[in-house]
Amino acid sequence: SSDVCSSDLPSVNIIVNKETIYEGDSVKLSCSARAHPDLIEFRWTLEDEEIMEGRGAKEVVIAVDRDFNKKRVACFARNSIGENMASYTLDVKCK
């Protein structure tokens, strides 16, 4: 709706710092979220397993090898209304 003060679930995007990911790279994924009321917390998962070092963090750095190819990283952003998520599937190239 166009009501500026309406309460909404977060709208979430994942931003990746590399166009192309090669095995052995460290990849930084940033969770960009807008919400009203403001965000309370972030969490990250890799193939549905929580990434513990990403708990509460807006970004996470993953050292990838070829085993990470086609694995799905997801960021969950929660505010007092509820939780929303965005996901990104890793495409790892061999060196």
Stockholm file with secondary structure:
# STOCKHOLM 1.0

chainA/1-95         SSDVCSSDLPSVNIIVNKETIYEGDSVKLSCSARAHPDLIEFRWTLEDEEIMEGRGAKEVVIAVDRDFNKKRVACFARNSIGENMASYTLDVKCK
#=GR chainA/1-95 SS CCCTTCCEEEEEEEEESCSSEETTCEEEEEEEEEEESCCCEEEEEETTEECGGGTTCSEEEEECCGGGTTCEEEEEEECSSCEEEEEEECCEECC
#=GC SS_cons        CCCTTCCEEEEEEEEESCSSEETTCEEEEEEEEEEESCCCEEEEEETTEECGGGTTCSEEEEECCGGGTTCEEEEEEECSSCEEEEEEECCEECC
//
